């Protein structure tokens, strides 16, 4: 069984896409809990882009991540922490590495604020 850990970065094939969805193979961060990932056929991801985000409106929800051996990214990248999507594990090509804890906490903080689940 593959280890679909929360906080791991995977190369993910997002094709085919619909509308404005991501439409190529790129890295993504698993944000769904590891325990759920082990028993479900799907995982929740945040796509990772090499595009530098300059728009001030979106800056508070962007996490810039340098390329390191630990995370497996080959270029400084951007996580837009408010675009979670759930995909079948069949889209996951291979694990690149793990996002460093300080960046993962930053992503989690943004998600918690964005979702504001006061149900």
C-alpha positions as CSV (number, residue, x, y, z in Angstrom):
1,X,0.0,0.0,0.0
2,X,1.3,3.5,-0.9
3,X,1.7,6.0,1.9
4,X,-0.7,8.9,1.1
5,X,0.4,11.1,4.0
6,X,-1.1,14.5,4.8
7,X,1.7,16.9,3.9
8,X,3.2,14.8,1.2
9,X,3.8,16.3,-2.2
10,X,2.8,14.2,-5.2
11,X,3.1,14.6,-9.0
12,X,-0.5,14.5,-10.1
13,X,-2.1,14.2,-13.5
14,X,-5.1,16.6,-13.6
15,X,-6.1,15.7,-17.2
16,X,-8.8,15.6,-18.3
17,X,-10.1,18.8,-16.8
18,X,-13.3,20.8,-17.0
19,X,-13.7,24.5,-17.5
20,X,-11.1,26.5,-15.5
21,X,-9.7,23.4,-13.7
22,X,-6.0,22.6,-13.7
23,X,-5.2,20.7,-16.9
24,X,-1.8,19.3,-16.7
25,X,0.5,17.2,-14.6
26,X,2.0,19.1,-11.7
27,X,2.8,18.8,-8.0
28,X,0.1,18.9,-5.4
29,X,0.0,18.8,-1.6
30,X,-2.1,16.2,0.1
31,X,-4.2,18.0,2.8
32,X,-6.7,15.3,3.8
33,X,-5.9,13.3,7.0
34,X,-3.5,10.4,6.6
35,X,-5.9,8.0,8.4
36,X,-8.7,8.8,5.9
37,X,-6.3,8.6,3.0
38,X,-5.4,5.0,3.9
39,X,-9.0,3.7,3.6
40,X,-10.5,5.9,0.9
41,X,-9.9,5.9,-2.9
42,X,-9.6,9.7,-3.0
43,X,-7.4,12.3,-1.4
44,X,-7.9,16.1,-1.0
45,X,-5.2,18.2,-2.6
46,X,-3.9,21.7,-3.1
47,X,-2.3,22.2,-6.5
48,X,1.2,23.6,-6.6
49,X,2.3,26.1,-9.3
50,X,5.6,27.6,-10.4
51,X,3.8,30.8,-11.2
52,X,4.7,33.8,-9.1
53,X,1.5,35.4,-7.8
54,X,1.8,39.1,-7.8
55,X,-1.9,40.1,-7.2
56,X,-2.1,41.8,-3.8
57,X,-5.7,40.6,-3.3
58,X,-4.6,36.9,-3.3
59,X,-1.3,37.4,-1.5
60,X,-2.7,36.5,2.0
61,X,-3.7,33.0,0.8
62,X,-0.5,32.2,-1.1
63,X,2.4,30.2,0.4
64,X,5.7,30.4,-1.4
65,X,7.8,27.3,-1.0
66,X,11.4,27.0,-2.0
67,X,12.7,23.9,-3.8
68,X,14.4,21.5,-1.4
69,X,15.5,17.9,-1.3
70,X,12.9,17.2,1.4
71,X,9.9,18.5,-0.6
72,X,11.1,17.2,-3.9
73,X,10.2,20.4,-5.8
74,X,12.6,21.5,-8.5
75,X,11.7,25.2,-8.6
76,X,10.4,27.7,-6.1
77,X,6.6,27.2,-6.1
78,X,3.3,28.6,-5.0
79,X,0.5,26.9,-3.0
80,X,-2.8,28.8,-3.2
81,X,-4.1,27.5,0.0
82,X,-7.9,28.1,-0.7
83,X,-8.3,25.8,-3.7
84,X,-8.7,22.3,-2.2
85,X,-10.1,19.6,-4.5
86,X,-10.6,15.9,-4.0
87,X,-9.3,13.5,-6.6
88,X,-9.0,9.7,-7.1
89,X,-5.7,8.3,-6.1
90,X,-5.3,7.0,-9.7
91,X,-4.3,10.5,-10.7
92,X,-1.3,10.5,-8.3
93,X,1.8,9.5,-10.3
94,X,4.5,9.5,-7.7
95,X,5.5,11.0,-4.3
96,X,8.1,13.8,-4.6
97,X,8.6,14.4,-0.9
98,X,7.2,16.1,2.2
99,X,6.3,19.7,2.7
100,X,8.4,21.2,5.5
101,X,6.4,21.6,8.8
102,X,6.5,25.4,8.9
103,X,5.0,25.7,5.4
104,X,2.4,23.0,6.2
105,X,1.3,24.9,9.3
106,X,1.1,28.1,7.2
107,X,-1.2,26.3,4.7
108,X,-3.3,24.9,7.5
109,X,-3.7,28.3,9.1
110,X,-4.9,29.8,5.9
111,X,-7.3,26.9,5.2
112,X,-8.7,27.2,8.8
113,X,-9.3,30.9,8.4
114,X,-10.8,30.5,4.9
115,X,-13.2,27.7,5.7
116,X,-14.3,29.3,9.0
117,X,-16.5,26.3,9.8
118,X,-18.6,27.7,12.6
119,X,-21.5,25.3,11.9
